[in-house]
């Protein structure tokens, strides 16, 4: 037999249980973070598309006004 002193089996089980609990909490936080990042990414994409749409509408309005002005002067 060895003289080496180790942990009691209940200590080992408790340590393993705590390790699994910590790992599951980390995984849950990572999943939440991924979902938040994806939502923020989609918000940015949506905001960019909205901005582009507004700019296109503004450009069309400007062209319409310019064409009306040109037609009035002829």
N, C-alpha and C positions, 0 to 999 in steps of 0.2 A: 504494500500500500504506500501511497505517497504521503508525504507530510504537508503537501501543498494545501492551503486552505482556500476554498472556493466559496461561491455564493450558495445560499440555501436554494433549493428548487423553487420555493415560493417567491424568493427575490428575483430569480431569473424570469419566472412567469410574469411577475409584476413589471419588470423592466421591458420585456417583450410586448406586453399589453400597452404600456405607455408609448413605446416606440411606434406601434401600429396606429395608436390614437393620434399621435403627432403627425404621422405620415398622412393619415386621412384628412386631417385639418389642413395640412399644406396643399394636398391635392384639391380640396374644396376651395381654398383661397385662390389657387392658380386657375381653377375653372371659372370662378367669379371674375377674376381679373381678365381672363380671355374674353368672357362675355361682355364685360365693360369696354374693353378695347375694341371689340367688334362693333358694339353699339356706337362708340365715339367715332369710329371710322366711317360707319354708314351715315352718321350725322354730318360729318365733314363732306362726304360725297354728296349728300342731299343738299347741303348748304351751297356747295359749289355749283350744282346743277341749277338750283334756284337763282343764284347770282348770274349764271350764264343766260338763263331764260329771261331775266330782267334786262340784261344788257342787249340781248337780241331784240326784245320788244322795244327798247329805247332806240336802237338803231333803225328799226322799221318805222317807228314814229317819226324820227328825224328825216328819213328818206321821204316819207309821205308828205311831211310839211314842206320839204324842199321841192318836191314835184308839184304840189299845189301852188307854191310861190312862183315857180317857173311858168306854170300854165296861166296864171293870172297876168303875168307880164307880157304874154304874147297875144 
